[in-house]
Amino acid sequence: MPDRYAVLGNPVAHSLSPRIHALFAAQTGEDMVYEAILAPRDGFAETVRQFAAAGGRGANVTVPFKEEACRLAGRLSPRAAAAGAANTLTFDDQGIAGDNTDGAGLVRDLTANLGCPIADRRILLLGAGGAARGVLRPLLDLAPAELFVANRTAARARDLARLFPGAAGGGLEELAGRSYDLVINATSAGLAGAALPIPDAIFAPGCLAYDMLYGRQTPFLAQARRLGARVADGLGMLVEQAAEAFSVWRGVKPETATVLRELRRG
């Protein structure tokens, strides 16, 4: 029987993860299957336990369960512990191990796929939830000139920034008069087609506007494009973090460029 893996989330029907991991498995010759499982918002832990009990070897975790997944895991990798969020779970005889491949995936997409350096750049990270937590440490490790976390609830952004020396945080209203070389949207506002109340001036000349959501033209990307910024969605991050998770599970790192090109073709 092939080894079983899954992505758990709510919503999850839109996820490209099953297709991505099928392409990775075909490329590497790994004997595995990968499915999407809708977890009730009040039943994530039970869904995880049922999947593991049925023979699941590992799972990716998406919105809105990454922080709960971190609390559920009995063992955490250093990057999951630093993030306080887990997007990759492994099930073995010792229980549940949690990891976070989001930051590695984002950095790889920005630097290798998009040619966007991090060092000495002014970075704005929008959002203070699990998606933001997962990428803060890897971004800071590359020595940006500034990393500001902005959130609708200012206190949450400040609390998050305090956990990561080198970052600062505050409310969206504090963005007036500021500009950035890289603006990353880690909120889920685009899922509902909602615009963020952010000033036009945050997009500096030559700015890259990056939305972690993929497969849709969000109001955030539309605003950035209108202002002449370079834009990118999160499909590359999805593929790169999936490759990192695949490596955690299977011990082999798949090639990503051909997979990303195939997904872009539709």
Buried (B, 14 or more C-beta within 10 A) or exposed (E): EEBBBBBBBBEBEEBBBBBBBBBBBEBBEBEBBBBBBEBEEEEBBEBBBEBBEEEBBBBBBBBBBBBBBBEBBEBBBEBBBBBBBBBBBBBEEEEBBBBBBBBBBBBBBBBEBBEBEBEEBBBBBBBBBBBBBBBBBBBBEBEBEBBBBBBBEBEBBBBBBEBBEBBBBBBBEBBEEBBBBBBBBBBBBBEEEEEBEBBEEBBBEEBBBBBBBBBEBBBBBBBBBEBEBBBBBBBBBBBBBBBBBBBBBBEEEBEBEEBBEEBEEE
